[in-house]
């Protein structure tokens, strides 16, 4: 029985779940406390479930939960704590791997340096296990069977920057966890919903048509940028998500590590050396010091003490301090430096395939990523209907009029202030009136996404406003030109648009006129591209060239025509047709020009490993 | 801990614990003995709490109440879990088990930071500790007739009948909410912290 709207924030470092009853008018999302192991044999209900999975060693016995006495793994706080103790048995950052195009995301990959007796699991399976934990926790509270979370109206969030294949894999994990009614939703939009939910009807007075809300979401592992335009439609407010940033693996964890590095250097200079545990606790202690210093401007320094692993605490505890100057230099200036509006992130050329590590952002400056996003998206409003804005014309960047923060990192006022100050100066330099940027004060930044996802689940049932936006990217299939092969030279390639940017959910793109040939009985691969800036391309548009950085190569797509009714080896002419599904995923299908059965079409597999990967 | 998660925890556990006002009156010493025996049981076990409620419901006069149930392993287990929590988060047992006399104040200070940071976090996450009296220490307060001797201890020249007036010397503390980790599975409940052996 569907009795709850449920929002799930499936985060890189934490998950959260919010629930609202469907049968109560005016019901609001409530954060659901998630029972999880916090130590061996101890369970506690907490609002956040750390996205970590621990495989217990053979002699450790079961990692019992109230609903499963015999399980051999643990999810949550205890699993995270074990990460420092036994890293070879702990899965972390599964979500970053899920969106890593350079690896086979359905293959056993995690833990990265797994112990011999640990069966590695895929990033998809890790996500599935986190969702299963949430499902079981919900079921233990509300009753399983027909009342199970699997039967509820569930909205699972993904970063706006997730490409079609990462979304598809998130959907796959949700279905594998048994969820029957899942919709994917972008995190920055969820944050916006949480804001409207926190304000109630007042939010309609806090924005006005013509506003462009920049959502800056800096979480533990990723930075996600989106722009939402407020427009007027038939006399009422309407929201359109007009731009989405790139996937940036840069977040609070990087900041904690760099601050810990500063503290460690000071300790080592004074002749102290730290073991693995002490380094891990130093990161933890540095995070607390960061929160204190950024939260209280009157503090000049914050002491940091790290105990040794053994039972004697006195005499072996290392002590240093982190000063305000160090926090300002390392975090505020290091991650949020004052830069000009036109700068681009510094990118180091990557050598070979980055298969064994995550493609972390090589530039730690959030402000440079933001500048690049706004510059790239300068034309974001040009194609959005219902926006009468003066910011198009000669402006070099997209002009937000309001900013909404999300993610644990942005809880620090000093960082929010820095970002607002810099953004304000860019806007003035680019011709916007001074003081035209407002800050939308939001809700609890840790659980806003889960709440907002739940509010969206309610909105989907007709209660409340929906943000329009459609697909965050345009998608293209690479078609090699028929030219004589020259050894060592890749044939030139055209990109055919199969799905335009901003395709509304539940719609299909018109059939592109170009035909492709696929071979019956053979897996046929195409290179696949996405673009978050090319708004002008319609389905079927054929691109011979494009500006650098406009198109980003994604994992290849593959279609396999079964031999049913056809001869193996025959070439079949097909059109590619795409559909933006109601559930937030992209479906690309090959439809034969001469079908031998009605409604004959084959699905293109979006998650194929890039060619040449080991 | 955010007020939000406090609300959640309160909601989660409120059904397990009887409101303080529901507990029958008794003399201080009797109550002390009984409370000491029952404290952890009532707090941590909904079953025990239900039984205690049932006892009070059936027997109108506290004087006729049957002797309190003897303390059993359940209360010990909860006490160990509390110690375990304070050790895990703030190394409290390590600190208390060590002899501080031979160490310098700066050594003790450094260790105390670890203990204070961690134990404070554990305390704030798992208990809502609030003052019994919110007036400033040193201010004059009036203690009315029928005051709660559990909450207010009179000191100094105590004589005659309430109301009394006096100076608040200590605001007192009470746990308005408690949400300790719950035991799950079968484990050796005497272990506060496991020994750690690094392999390889």
Interface residues (C-beta under 8 A of the other chain):
Chain A: X31 X33 X37 X38 X39 X40 X41 X42 X43 X44 X45 X46 X47 X61 X62 X64 X65 X66 X69 X85 X285 X288 X303 X305 X306 X307 X309 X311 X312 X313 X314 X315 X317 X318 X319 X444 X446 X447
Chain B: X2 X4 X5 X8 X9 X12 X81 X84 X85 X88 X91 X94 X95 X97 X98 X100 X103 X106 X107 X108 X109 X110 X111 X113 X114 X115 X117 X179 X180 X181 X182 X183 X184 X185 X187 X194 X196
